[in-house]
Amino acid sequence: MDAVTKERSSKQMLYISMISMVMMFAGLTSAYIISRKREDWVSFELPQALYISTLLIILSSITFMLAKKALVKENRQQTSLFLVLTLVLGLGFVYFQGEGFYQLRAAGFYVAGEGSVVSGALLVVISFMHVLHVFAGLIVLLVVIYNHFKQRYTSTSKLGLELGGIFWHFVDILWILLFVFFFFIR
């Protein structure tokens, strides 16, 4: 298989998987919207930690873009720095998502059991499903960083980095859309 065919088929497989993820989140957010009609629906303020996590994930997309630009310029040191920063920001995102779950619990919103409310449970379930995808993105980042340190990427051979970037930006954009959704539809 030549390089062009490999790149095209790799990207198509990634896009198909991303479409299936979009469909899953469309179903979950639809359940959220439909559940708002319930009599026991409770509106709530988003935890402050979710605002911080949103900022961190936006910054992580920027650092990944800077890593790719540095690789194109064959600046391996800057590429390394920006890839590691992306990983750290991604880990920070996961940490603050967890903090957001704890803040919801402290405010009396439980996922299950006595005191649980549908609105809080759906927010946690949808956010948690997204965090699982971010974990997958973090694994992808670790593979990209490993391959970068093994010098498998150059300015002309960067398919793995590009695929990792597409997926990372996808989970970033997905969270931003979910955050905006939760912000406006409570």
Steps between C-alpha positions, in 0.01 A plus 500: 500500500647834400524796740209692347264201522609430857440861601161513332378171649634588847321832502178344369501243782556776754218710356260205509581438866454870576158494331396209723615698806297801386196274465547368854522851645204611289299223663616594850431870453159415351422304817605808699268727299205260524556451873470876559123457461485281811337645810799405714751687279730722705700780338847569633803716447798339331784430741788748478740213434330439164585855392865436586501164320354668192778758497762225539365296211494807274861571592589136430372533143714809454812323631435202269474737201825665609665157524400421143627837377830442680531156339442647155789739574707197615532653848501178703557675834195725462295208370592302812416792729158560343409130492586461869306820581202357313521186712524700824204719401301188410575350841396832656173480309430153644590618851263797484223286354534284811492812715181603319342167591597554865361855492170368367490242776580764761208704366273200557483359147552124509515263206302225673335423829326725748524864399581425138347719233471427131665824390813447710519132409480571128762775525736261678432209262550712188812668643639166615449348154693793359778452757531139381560631150755746636677204665518342154639831375761499776609151395523625142709794626735264684545298180562818300754622757672159504520493120623857496783416740580195283530754214229335291353834396653755267364798314418268208396189697255589774189286446487369859532852639230624263260219594568563869436869445172439320375282785627738770336802337183295458470422872584864576230635271258237628551621858461864402168416332388296803600782736306756296207257489502459881549874550191594299277199555456447872 
